[in-house]
């Protein structure tokens, strides 16, 4: 049962209480660019409710879908308790088990069949000739390390989408327990998948930009959870011929560019991340709430457990910096948000063609979708979101939390 308040306790900070049903629990700060996506929530007036009370897209959309089993549904009777505080305390990233030469991901005996291209010198790669569904456990370990090092890797000509829901679920679980989104659409009986579904509507483009100039949504996924995602998989099922790219920005390089004095100033600062506004948007659209809104406190700077690189952890679920006055928090967050979000030389774009799977490390990059096609074509994708470690700033903290 959803309660009226949520409480989190953290050894380093006071107890934080919020009203989870109020959209005013946190006013968006001056630096916030959190636009709630319309392609993950149920939409009353456009979607439907079947005879069993399950919320679904229209029958016509089922008829037209290339992969109807992957269409989003929303079950209002599906309720979960908040994630336990010790959910992933013993998490160990699969990248720790990888071979340093990636021999199990790129076997030397098949060297001529791989095509690997860097998208930029420090961020992003594109790979052809590797079939993710055929990887051994050792190959998956190499994959985790490659994605940690490159931030985002675009795999072409993949068949994961054709392997079925259960196969994809087990594939993702190798990398960590799968996150169940509190309100987004998911295939029936498989709430562990996060479905992105931009409906086939010629007016969708005009609806989106009728009251705003652009879609702004730089984020790392579900950072309001205590144990945030790590190696993450995003598969295209159907989409426009061009358009709908995902942009990624490198938060490791963003941190490295800060002056030593500024790094020293933000060291130890922690920010409040919350899903309150996301939950309110779902309710306003007639959608569901599988789990009460979540709020957690994470460091502004986090360390990666495998690469030991530090990065700025500044996604748009942040509301404020804990312990600072509003003006102080706003000033720091605006500087960091602007730095990460607007530094074009930190960014790469992942485009989609049939069979594309984009794998990224949610601890290393922020990402944002683009809505730049007005042809009325559907965009249908699914995300597999394994949860990783609790974010910490220093290596000694990392070791302490994983004892």
Protein Blocks (a to p, Z undefined) as FASTA:
>chain_A
ZZfbdcdddfkbccddddfkbcklpccdfkbccdcdfklbccehjaccdfkopacddfkl
mmmpmblmlpccddfkbccddddfklmmmgccfklmpcfklmmmmgfklmmmpccddfbf
kgocddehiafklpcfklmmmmmmmmmmnopacdehiaklmnojklmmmmmmmnoccddd
fkbccdehiakbccddddddfklmmmmmmmbcbdcdddcehklbmbdcfddcdddfbdcf
bgjiacdddfklmmmmpcfklmmmmgoiacdddfklmmmmmmmnopacfbacddddddfb
dcdfklopacddddfkbfbdehiafklmmmmmmmmmmmmmmmmklcccddddehiacddd
fklpccddddfbfehpacdddddddddddddfbfklmmmmmZZ
